[in-house]
Amino acid sequence: MKKKISLVLLVAAAAGAGIWYKWLPGADAKTAPKPAKAGATVLVALAERRDMPLELHALGTVQPMNTVAVRTQVEGRLVGIDFEEGQLVRQGQVLARIDPLPLQAQVRAAAARRAADSALLANAEQELRRHQEMLAGGFISAQALEAKRAQLALLKANVDADQAQLDIAQLQLGYATIRAPIGGRVGARLVDAGNVVRPGDAGPLVQIHQMSPAAVSFTLSAEQLPAIRAQQASRPLPVLAASRDGQPLGQGSLTLIDHQIDQASATAHFKASFANRGETLWPGQFVNITLQLAIRSGAIVIPPSAVQAGATGRYVYVVKGGKQVERRSVTLLASDAEWAIVGDGLQAGESVVIDGQQKLDEGTKVQAIMAPARKDGAS
């Protein structure tokens, strides 16, 4: 009776564990069949061969191509402001005016001194001619003639000095009208009319930013420097600027590779120039920069989610025969949000795991599901 009860309990326990098999008298439990272990389910995509641009990406800051702090070059009372804050101005346009009356007086004084010395010079020239005639008649000595010539040279020097002082006074008078040294957009007015301004003042009257063209400053890893220099030696490198949400802002070209590497960050500094005719780039704005190095024909590309980083470098899981994965090291030439360009390690048409890698190891059996095709036909 006890043996029968034990048999019933054994069958019930087996049923509760989900294990059913036909009971055979004398059957050994070690020889009973085990359930098949299902493979890990993963999402895969095909490695493709495409013509791909080799691009580098960075975060850049917009800078005006030129910035000028407009200051006075003469001392005086500011009597007029001839610009509106934020206005676009052209080179040479009048921005402000300083009271010209003291400077006009200096011009008249310098002109008077020159006129007086010019009169003395004219009289000395006439006396020199008379002395030359008197020397020929034997009425004066040669020494007296030489003294008269020296006096004439001194008066000529005085006239030249007076002319220089007159030129300076006229130049200072011209500085009373303050003009834009470059074309661009003015900022806020920093000094109001009625104030006395001096060349040594701490702040300028206003600042002008040259908006068109504009520059964008950015940094890239120093490891990219040899490739960038090699490509720039053969052609201008195009640079694309986009807003942080991906809206295109303009295309320019690389104009500066700085002469040293920042050792603290192991980065190199670059600058690109943009025409910026529509002023889509604004000083101080952060933009996404794409530096286009070259077009790589027939490149092997995969979704970037397939690439994993390990202690020995980057790798992918390749599905072999649709049932088992192989962990394979790859070299990565470039990557963005859509594609990763593989240098070595993959062939076109091979399936790589793009989701579910956390469940995998070398030789893991899988159930592969192909990712939906893209609109352009890519996986």
Order of alpha helices (4+ residues) and beta strands (2+ residues): alpha-beta-beta-beta-beta-beta-beta-alpha-alpha-beta-beta-beta-beta-beta-alpha-beta-beta-beta-beta-beta-beta-beta-beta-beta-beta-beta
